[in-house]
Amino acid sequence: MNEIIISFDETHHLKNGKPLYPYRFDKVQSFHFPLGYAPVKKRQHAFFINTEGKTVFERAFKDAFGFYDNIATVVDENGFFHIDTQGHDIHSQRFAWAGNFQESLCVVKDIKSKQFFHIDKNGKPIYTKKYAYVGDYRYGIAVIMNNDGLCTHIDTHGKLRHKKYFLELDVYHKGYAIAKDERGYFHINKAGKALYNNRYLKLEPFYNGRAVAVDQYGVKLIISTEGETIQKIDNNNAEIQKIEQYYSLQAFSYWHSRILTSILELGVLDQLENGTTLEKLYQQTNLPKKSIDMILRWLTVYQVSILKQGNYSLTLAGKTILHQLKPVYSYWQNKVFVKTSLELVNSLKNHKNDFNKLHQAPFFEYIQKDTKLAKDLDKIMSFYAVDYNTHLSYLNLSNESVCDIGGGNGALLSKLKQHYPKIKPIVLDKFTYDSYRDIEFIKIDFFEKWNVKSDVYLISRILHDWNDKQVIQILKNIANNMDSKTIFYIFETIVSEENLIDKGVSVSFHLLNVLGGRERTLPEFIALFKEANLKIKDIYLEKLPVSLIKIMKKQA
């Protein structure tokens, strides 16, 4: 019966190019054998037919899908459920959505929680948890996605197979599964371990020890299970062309940020927030019509804006840019940074910042005179403090005094106080903003000796601003205020020594250019801590862009 196919207009089935039966439907789906039933729709009713085109049982539904394991998924006014080959319900449950039975188990979506899980043929959950999404079982293993968007594998009891989490994940095929991390796609084994270090833009399952992959440039390859390139599908000229295209786009990518920053400064996104017509936009802005046309075309191409029924409005991305990211673009695209970046060659030659010479003042003194830049810095400090939500639980605080060195506007301590309401927060900084009433702000220069006792000290993304000599001085001044029980937490990027991912690598050029600092590897941190008589007690979230390092004072 494999010769049976669906007609091009999907109104009936064909066998050997001829209609299988004389009837016509609004839409048909495939036959499933050996049962030989196919779901069809006619006049908003869904039912099942046999190969003669006749109804197999007198029951219709709002929608119906094919039989798997002699069970079909159907829909009535109460939701999704399952029937047997006689059209009888196999359980009394109803769901917001249901997949098909695979290996006697089925994916369903709960009506109340909108979460996903697996059921057996009695309609009962096979484990207690619910997830943001789950996939079908294959060989007794399924993919689940947590509410944080991370994926892992579970067995038929709902137990984790390897406790490794990935951005994306597929089921196992011949012992290997395709996974994705922040670097790209790769294969893992049953233990959740990567088979190789390489990452790819696209990747297929292994077929007899070989898989097709696409590298970062778009070059197609065939790789082995060891990640070795067995063959390049693209010829040498095609590979060179793709590399040229990749880097030519990189060379121009600066302009994307410049364009969006300019559009934000012109207030065009503000005009589009509640929707407006082209004619109103012409009238409401002081821009030439041709400039407006250019801007709208760019916003539409990059899905920042959308045109519906003559109205231009913002997409979710557009609203996010306007309300959350506007100060971020304003800060990083400030002409002060742009001008300083033109001196990067000189910064690299001397391994010193060029900001001081260009602007006649160190950066943190300069921004006290530049009101707009100072406001943008204040906003992005609050923006980046949101990144720490995952980190704060590791601090395990109760009612301690907590001192944030270089804490600026107090955004981090304010966030911390939401998690630990009984702490006594103190900000130490040369320039303080008194932004929060329940935080004590004390002016200090952390390069000079200071005396403020606290149970816990924090320093967040400060050390990367300074050169090694300056960092050692900062650390020594903190250590002088510590005793054997004091805890010192450092929020900083830890640069990987493997050089496989750009975590802190590119931003180090900006830090050097403007401040004379850089991001550091773990051995570099250890060497600096040793100079200040400090030692690492623990490291949390080392793989994240910002890690949390727990520090104690060495005892004599």
C-alpha positions as CSV (number, residue, x, y, z in Angstrom):
1,M,0.0,0.0,0.0
2,N,3.0,2.3,0.0
3,E,2.0,3.5,-3.5
4,I,-0.8,5.4,-2.0
5,I,-0.1,9.2,-1.9
6,I,-2.0,12.4,-1.3
7,S,-3.2,14.3,-4.3
8,F,-1.6,17.7,-5.0
9,D,-4.7,19.6,-3.9
10,E,-5.0,17.3,-0.8
11,T,-8.6,16.5,-1.5
12,H,-8.2,12.7,-2.0
13,H,-5.6,9.9,-2.3
14,L,-3.9,8.4,-5.4
15,K,-2.6,5.0,-6.2
16,N,-0.4,4.6,-9.2
17,G,-1.4,8.1,-10.2
18,K,-5.1,7.4,-10.2
19,P,-7.8,8.3,-7.6
20,L,-8.1,5.6,-5.0
21,Y,-11.8,6.2,-4.5
22,P,-14.5,8.5,-6.1
23,Y,-15.0,10.8,-3.1
24,R,-13.6,14.2,-2.4
25,F,-12.8,15.9,0.9
26,D,-11.7,19.4,2.0
27,K,-8.4,17.9,3.2
28,V,-6.9,14.5,3.7
29,Q,-3.9,13.1,5.6
30,S,-1.8,10.0,5.0
31,F,-3.0,6.4,5.6
32,H,-1.3,4.6,8.4
33,F,-0.8,0.9,7.9
34,P,-1.3,-1.9,8.7
35,L,-4.6,-0.5,10.0
36,G,-5.3,1.4,6.7
37,Y,-7.1,4.4,8.2
38,A,-6.6,8.0,7.2
39,P,-8.0,11.2,8.9
40,V,-9.9,13.6,6.6
41,K,-11.9,16.8,7.0
42,K,-15.1,17.8,5.3
43,R,-17.4,20.7,6.3
44,Q,-15.4,21.4,9.5
45,H,-15.8,17.8,10.7
46,A,-12.9,15.4,11.0
47,F,-13.3,11.7,10.7
48,F,-11.5,8.5,9.5
49,I,-11.8,6.7,6.2
50,N,-10.5,3.4,4.9
51,T,-8.8,2.8,1.5
52,E,-12.3,2.7,-0.1
53,G,-12.9,6.2,1.0
54,K,-15.7,5.1,3.4
55,T,-16.1,6.2,7.0
56,V,-14.8,3.5,9.4
57,F,-16.8,4.5,12.5
58,E,-19.6,6.9,13.0
59,R,-17.9,9.6,15.1
60,A,-16.6,13.0,14.0
61,F,-14.3,15.5,15.7
62,K,-13.1,19.1,15.4
63,D,-9.8,17.7,14.2
64,A,-8.1,14.3,13.9
65,F,-4.6,12.9,13.3
66,G,-3.2,9.6,12.2
67,F,-3.1,6.3,14.2
68,Y,0.2,5.5,15.9
69,D,0.4,2.3,18.1
70,N,-3.3,1.9,17.1
71,I,-4.1,5.1,18.9
72,A,-5.1,8.4,17.3
73,T,-5.1,12.0,18.6
74,V,-8.4,13.8,18.1
75,V,-9.9,17.1,19.3
76,D,-13.4,17.9,20.5
77,E,-14.8,21.1,22.1
78,N,-13.0,20.2,25.4
79,G,-9.6,19.7,24.1
80,F,-7.2,17.0,22.7
81,F,-7.5,13.4,23.7
82,H,-7.0,9.8,22.3
83,I,-9.1,7.1,20.7
84,D,-8.7,3.5,19.7
85,T,-9.3,1.9,16.4
86,Q,-13.1,1.6,17.2
87,G,-13.3,5.3,17.8
88,H,-13.7,4.9,21.6
89,D,-11.9,7.1,24.1
90,I,-8.9,5.3,25.7
91,H,-9.0,7.7,28.7
92,S,-11.1,10.5,30.1
93,Q,-8.5,13.2,30.1
94,R,-8.5,16.4,28.0
95,F,-5.4,18.5,27.1
96,A,-4.6,21.8,25.6
97,W,-2.6,19.9,23.0
98,A,-1.4,16.4,22.4
99,G,1.1,14.7,20.2
100,N,1.1,11.1,18.9
101,F,1.9,8.0,20.9
102,Q,5.5,6.9,20.4
103,E,6.9,3.9,22.3
104,S,3.6,3.7,24.1
105,L,4.0,7.3,25.5
106,C,2.7,10.6,24.4
107,V,3.5,14.3,24.7
108,V,0.7,16.4,26.1
109,K,0.1,20.1,27.2
110,D,-1.7,20.8,30.4
111,I,-4.8,23.0,30.1
112,K,-4.2,24.9,33.3
113,S,-0.5,25.3,33.6
114,K,0.2,25.3,29.8
115,Q,3.2,23.1,30.6
116,F,4.2,19.9,28.8
117,F,4.7,16.3,30.1
118,H,4.3,12.6,29.0
119,I,1.4,10.3,29.6
120,D,0.9,6.6,29.3
121,K,-2.1,4.9,27.4
122,N,-4.3,5.4,30.5
123,G,-3.8,9.1,30.2
124,K,-1.7,9.2,33.4
125,P,1.5,11.2,33.8
126,I,4.6,9.0,33.9
127,Y,6.4,11.4,36.2
128,T,5.4,14.4,38.4
129,K,7.3,17.3,36.8
130,K,6.0,19.5,34.0
131,Y,8.2,21.4,31.6
132,A,8.2,24.3,29.1
133,Y,8.3,21.7,26.4
134,V,9.0,18.0,25.9
135,G,9.6,15.9,22.8
136,D,8.8,12.3,21.8
137,Y,10.6,9.4,23.2
138,R,13.1,7.5,21.0
139,Y,14.8,4.4,22.4
140,G,13.5,5.3,25.8
141,I,15.0,8.8,25.9
142,A,13.3,12.2,25.4
143,V,14.3,15.8,25.3
144,I,12.8,18.2,27.9
145,M,13.1,22.0,28.0
146,N,13.0,23.8,31.4
147,N,11.4,27.2,31.9
148,D,14.8,28.8,31.5
149,G,15.0,27.5,28.0
150,L,17.8,25.0,28.7
151,C,17.4,21.4,27.5
152,T,18.5,17.9,28.7
153,H,17.5,14.3,28.3
154,I,15.2,12.2,30.6
155,D,14.4,8.4,30.7
156,T,10.9,6.9,30.8
157,H,10.8,7.5,34.6
158,G,11.5,11.2,34.1
159,K,15.0,10.9,35.6
160,L,17.8,12.9,34.1
161,R,20.1,10.9,31.9
162,H,23.3,12.9,32.2
163,K,22.4,16.2,34.0
164,K,24.0,18.3,31.2
165,Y,22.0,21.2,29.8
166,F,22.1,22.8,26.4
167,L,20.5,25.7,24.5
168,E,19.1,23.2,22.0
169,L,19.0,19.4,22.0
170,D,17.8,16.5,19.8
171,V,17.0,12.9,20.5
172,Y,19.7,10.3,20.2
173,H,20.4,8.7,16.8
174,K,22.7,5.8,16.6
175,G,24.1,6.7,20.1
176,Y,24.7,10.4,19.4
177,A,22.6,13.5,19.8
178,I,22.9,17.0,18.3
179,A,23.3,19.7,20.9
180,K,23.8,23.5,20.8
181,D,25.7,25.7,23.2
182,E,26.7,29.4,23.0
183,R,29.3,28.5,20.4
184,G,27.1,26.5,18.0
185,Y,26.0,22.9,17.2
186,F,27.9,19.7,18.0
187,H,27.4,16.0,18.8
188,I,27.2,14.5,22.3
189,N,27.4,10.9,23.6
190,K,25.1,9.2,26.0
191,A,27.0,10.7,28.9
192,G,26.2,14.2,27.6
193,K,29.9,14.8,26.7
194,A,30.9,16.6,23.5
195,L,32.6,14.3,21.0
196,Y,34.9,17.1,19.8
197,N,35.7,20.8,20.4
198,N,34.5,22.2,17.1
199,R,31.1,23.9,16.7
200,Y,29.0,24.4,13.6
201,L,26.2,26.7,12.3
202,K,24.3,23.6,11.1
203,L,24.7,19.9,11.7
204,E,23.1,16.6,10.7
205,P,23.0,13.3,12.6
206,F,25.7,10.8,11.9
207,Y,25.1,8.3,9.1
208,N,27.5,5.4,9.4
209,G,30.1,7.5,11.2
210,R,29.8,10.6,8.9
211,A,27.8,13.8,9.3
212,V,27.3,16.9,7.1
213,A,28.2,20.1,8.9
214,V,28.3,23.8,8.0
215,D,31.1,25.9,9.6
216,Q,31.0,29.5,10.8
217,Y,31.7,30.8,7.3
218,G,28.9,28.7,5.7
219,V,31.3,26.1,4.3
220,K,29.8,22.6,4.0
221,L,31.8,19.8,5.4
222,I,31.6,16.1,6.1
223,I,33.0,15.2,9.5
224,S,33.8,12.0,11.5
225,T,32.7,11.2,15.0
226,E,36.0,12.6,16.2
227,G,35.1,16.0,14.6
228,E,37.8,15.6,11.9
229,T,37.0,17.1,8.5
230,I,36.8,14.1,6.1
231,Q,35.9,16.2,3.1
232,K,34.9,19.7,2.2
233,I,31.8,19.7,0.0
234,D,32.4,23.2,-1.2
235,N,35.4,23.6,-3.5
236,N,38.3,25.9,-2.7
237,N,36.9,28.9,-4.6
238,A,33.5,28.6,-2.9
239,E,35.2,28.4,0.5
240,I,37.3,31.5,-0.2
241,Q,34.2,33.4,-1.4
242,K,32.2,32.5,1.7
243,I,35.1,33.6,4.0
244,E,35.3,36.9,2.0
245,Q,31.6,37.4,2.4
246,Y,31.7,36.7,6.2
247,Y,34.5,39.2,6.9
248,S,33.2,41.8,4.5
249,L,29.9,41.8,6.5
250,Q,31.9,42.0,9.7
251,A,33.7,45.0,8.4
252,F,30.4,46.8,7.8
253,S,28.6,45.6,10.9
254,Y,29.7,48.7,12.9
255,W,27.2,50.6,10.7
256,H,24.2,48.6,12.0
257,S,24.8,49.9,15.5
258,R,25.4,53.4,14.2
259,I,22.1,53.3,12.1
260,L,20.0,52.1,15.1
261,T,21.6,54.6,17.5
262,S,20.8,57.4,15.1
263,I,17.2,56.3,14.6
264,L,16.8,56.2,18.4
265,E,18.3,59.6,18.8
266,L,15.9,61.0,16.1
267,G,12.9,59.6,18.1
268,V,11.5,57.6,15.3
269,L,10.8,54.5,17.4
270,D,8.9,56.7,19.9
271,Q,6.7,57.8,17.0
272,L,6.0,54.2,16.0
273,E,5.3,52.8,19.4
274,N,1.5,53.3,19.2
275,G,1.3,52.9,15.5
276,T,1.2,55.6,12.8
277,T,0.7,56.0,9.1
278,L,3.4,57.1,6.7
279,E,1.7,60.5,6.1
280,K,1.5,61.2,9.9
281,L,5.2,60.3,10.2
282,Y,6.1,62.7,7.5
283,Q,4.2,65.4,9.4
284,Q,5.4,64.6,12.9
285,T,9.1,64.5,12.2
286,N,11.3,67.2,10.8
287,L,13.1,64.7,8.6
288,P,13.1,64.7,4.8
289,K,10.7,62.2,3.4
290,K,13.5,60.3,1.7
291,S,15.2,59.9,5.1
292,I,12.0,58.6,6.6
293,D,11.6,56.1,3.8
294,M,15.2,54.9,4.3
295,I,14.6,54.5,8.1
296,L,11.3,52.6,7.7
297,R,12.8,50.3,5.1
298,W,15.8,49.5,7.4
299,L,13.5,48.9,10.5
300,T,11.3,46.6,8.4
301,V,14.2,44.6,7.0
302,Y,15.5,44.0,10.5
303,Q,12.1,43.3,12.0
304,V,12.1,46.2,14.3
305,S,9.0,47.6,12.7
306,I,6.1,46.1,10.9
307,L,3.5,47.5,8.4
308,K,-0.1,46.3,8.8
309,Q,-3.1,47.8,7.0
310,G,-1.3,51.0,6.3
311,N,0.0,51.4,9.9
312,Y,3.7,51.2,10.9
313,S,4.2,49.9,14.5
314,L,7.0,48.3,16.6
315,T,7.6,44.6,16.9
316,L,8.4,43.1,20.2
317,A,12.1,43.6,19.3
318,G,11.4,47.3,18.5
319,K,9.7,47.8,21.9
320,T,12.5,46.0,23.7
321,I,15.1,48.2,22.0
322,L,13.1,51.4,22.8
323,H,12.4,50.6,26.4
324,Q,15.3,48.5,27.6
325,L,18.2,48.9,25.2
326,K,18.1,52.6,24.2
327,P,20.6,53.7,26.9
328,V,22.8,50.7,26.1
329,Y,23.1,51.9,22.5
330,S,23.4,55.5,23.5
331,Y,26.3,54.6,25.9
332,W,28.3,52.3,23.6
333,Q,27.9,54.5,20.5
334,N,28.7,57.7,22.3
335,K,31.1,59.8,20.2
336,V,33.6,59.8,23.1
337,F,34.1,56.1,22.7
338,V,34.0,56.3,18.9
339,K,36.7,58.9,18.9
340,T,38.8,56.9,21.4
341,S,38.4,53.7,19.4
342,L,40.2,55.3,16.5
343,E,43.3,55.2,18.6
344,L,43.2,51.4,19.3
345,V,46.3,50.8,17.2
346,N,48.2,53.1,19.5
347,S,46.7,51.5,22.6
348,L,47.9,48.1,21.4
349,K,51.4,49.4,20.6
350,N,51.8,50.8,24.2
351,H,49.4,48.6,26.1
352,K,47.9,51.7,27.7
353,N,44.7,53.6,27.4
354,D,44.4,56.5,25.0
355,F,41.3,58.0,26.6
356,N,43.2,60.1,29.2
357,K,45.4,61.8,26.5
358,L,42.5,62.4,24.1
359,H,40.0,63.8,26.6
360,Q,42.4,65.3,29.1
361,A,41.0,63.3,32.0
362,P,40.6,59.6,33.2
363,F,37.3,58.1,32.1
364,F,35.6,58.1,35.5
365,E,36.5,61.7,36.1
366,Y,35.5,62.7,32.6
367,I,32.0,61.3,32.9
368,Q,31.4,63.6,36.0
369,K,31.5,66.5,33.5
370,D,29.5,64.8,30.8
371,T,25.9,64.7,32.1
372,K,24.5,62.6,29.2
373,L,27.3,60.0,29.4
374,A,26.9,59.8,33.2
375,K,23.2,59.2,33.0
376,D,23.7,56.5,30.4
377,L,26.3,54.9,32.6
378,D,23.9,54.9,35.5
379,K,21.2,53.3,33.4
380,I,23.4,50.6,32.0
381,M,24.8,49.8,35.5
382,S,21.2,49.0,36.4
383,F,20.7,47.1,33.1
384,Y,23.7,44.9,33.6
385,A,22.8,44.3,37.3
386,V,19.9,42.2,36.0
387,D,22.5,39.7,34.8
388,Y,23.2,38.7,38.4
389,N,19.8,37.2,39.2
390,T,21.3,33.7,38.8
391,H,24.3,34.6,40.9
392,L,22.6,36.1,44.0
393,S,21.4,32.8,45.4
394,Y,25.0,31.6,45.8
395,L,25.8,34.3,48.3
396,N,23.6,32.7,50.9
397,L,23.2,35.8,53.0
398,S,21.0,36.6,56.0
399,N,21.5,39.8,58.1
400,E,25.2,40.6,57.3
401,S,26.6,44.0,56.4
402,V,27.5,43.9,52.7
403,C,29.9,46.4,51.2
404,D,29.9,46.9,47.4
405,I,33.3,48.5,46.4
406,G,32.9,50.7,43.3
407,G,29.1,50.1,43.5
408,G,28.2,53.4,41.8
409,N,24.5,54.0,41.9
410,G,23.8,50.9,44.2
411,A,22.0,48.9,41.5
412,L,23.6,45.6,42.5
413,L,23.0,46.1,46.2
414,S,19.4,47.1,45.6
415,K,18.9,43.9,43.6
416,L,20.7,41.9,46.4
417,K,18.5,43.5,49.1
418,Q,15.4,42.2,47.2
419,H,16.8,38.7,47.7
420,Y,18.1,39.3,51.2
421,P,15.9,42.0,52.9
422,K,17.8,42.0,56.2
423,I,21.3,42.8,54.9
424,K,22.9,46.1,55.7
425,P,24.1,47.5,52.4
426,I,26.9,50.0,51.9
427,V,28.3,51.4,48.7
428,L,32.0,52.6,48.6
429,D,32.9,54.6,45.6
430,K,34.8,57.8,44.6
431,F,31.7,59.1,42.9
432,T,28.4,58.1,44.7
433,Y,24.9,58.8,43.5
434,D,22.7,58.2,46.7
435,S,20.2,56.5,44.4
436,Y,18.5,54.3,47.0
437,R,17.3,55.4,50.5
438,D,18.0,52.1,52.2
439,I,21.7,52.0,51.1
440,E,24.5,53.8,52.8
441,F,26.8,55.6,50.4
442,I,30.4,56.4,51.5
443,K,32.9,58.2,49.4
444,I,36.4,56.6,49.1
445,D,39.2,56.3,46.6
446,F,39.7,52.5,46.5
447,F,43.4,53.1,45.5
448,E,43.9,54.8,48.8
449,K,43.8,53.1,52.2
450,W,40.3,53.1,53.7
451,N,38.7,51.6,56.8
452,V,35.1,50.4,56.5
453,K,34.4,47.1,58.3
454,S,31.9,44.7,56.8
455,D,30.9,41.0,57.0
456,V,30.9,40.7,53.2
457,Y,32.7,42.7,50.5
458,L,31.6,42.7,46.8
459,I,33.3,44.0,43.8
460,S,31.5,43.8,40.5
461,R,33.1,44.2,37.1
462,I,35.6,46.7,38.5
463,L,38.9,44.8,38.4
464,H,38.7,44.5,34.6
465,D,38.9,48.3,34.4
466,W,42.4,48.5,35.7
467,N,45.9,47.3,35.0
468,D,47.6,44.6,37.1
469,K,49.4,47.1,39.4
470,Q,46.2,49.0,40.1
471,V,44.2,45.8,40.7
472,I,46.8,44.6,43.3
473,Q,46.4,47.9,45.1
474,I,42.6,47.6,45.1
475,L,42.8,44.0,46.4
476,K,45.3,44.9,49.1
477,N,43.1,47.7,50.5
478,I,40.2,45.3,50.7
479,A,42.3,42.6,52.3
480,N,43.4,45.1,55.0
481,N,39.8,45.4,56.0
482,M,39.2,41.6,56.2
483,D,39.7,39.1,58.9
484,S,39.6,35.3,58.8
485,K,35.8,35.2,58.7
486,T,35.2,37.9,56.1
487,I,33.9,36.8,52.8
488,F,34.8,38.6,49.6
489,Y,32.8,38.0,46.4
490,I,34.1,39.1,43.0
491,F,31.8,39.3,39.9
492,E,34.1,39.1,36.9
493,T,34.4,37.4,33.5
494,I,36.9,34.5,33.5
495,V,38.5,34.3,30.1
496,S,38.8,30.7,28.9
497,E,42.3,29.5,28.2
498,E,41.0,27.2,25.5
499,N,40.4,30.1,23.2
500,L,37.2,28.5,21.8
501,I,34.7,31.3,22.6
502,D,34.7,35.0,22.7
503,K,34.1,35.5,26.4
504,G,35.8,38.7,27.4
505,V,38.2,38.5,24.5
506,S,36.8,41.3,22.2
507,V,35.7,43.5,25.1
508,S,39.3,43.5,26.4
509,F,40.3,45.7,23.5
510,H,37.7,48.3,24.6
511,L,38.9,48.1,28.2
512,L,42.5,48.6,27.2
513,N,41.6,51.5,24.8
514,V,39.5,53.4,27.3
515,L,40.8,52.3,30.8
516,G,44.0,50.4,30.4
517,G,42.4,47.2,31.8
518,R,41.4,43.9,30.4
519,E,39.5,40.7,31.2
520,R,41.6,37.9,32.8
521,T,42.1,34.2,32.8
522,L,41.8,32.2,36.0
523,P,45.7,31.8,36.4
524,E,46.0,35.6,36.0
525,F,43.4,36.1,38.8
526,I,45.2,33.6,41.1
527,A,48.5,35.5,40.6
528,L,46.8,38.8,41.5
529,F,45.1,37.4,44.6
530,K,48.4,35.9,45.8
531,E,50.0,39.4,45.7
532,A,47.2,40.6,48.0
533,N,47.4,37.6,50.4
534,L,44.0,36.3,49.2
535,K,42.9,32.9,48.1
536,I,40.0,31.4,46.1
537,K,37.5,29.5,48.2
538,D,35.1,28.6,45.4
539,I,34.0,29.6,41.9
540,Y,30.4,29.6,40.8
541,L,29.0,29.8,37.3
542,E,32.4,29.7,35.6
543,K,30.9,29.1,32.2
544,L,28.6,32.1,32.3
545,P,29.7,35.5,30.8
546,V,30.2,36.7,34.4
547,S,31.4,34.3,37.1
548,L,31.2,34.6,40.9
549,I,34.5,34.1,42.7
550,K,34.4,33.5,46.5
551,I,37.6,34.9,48.2
552,M,39.0,34.5,51.7
553,K,42.0,36.0,53.4
554,K,45.1,33.8,53.7
555,Q,46.1,33.1,57.3
556,A,49.6,33.7,58.5
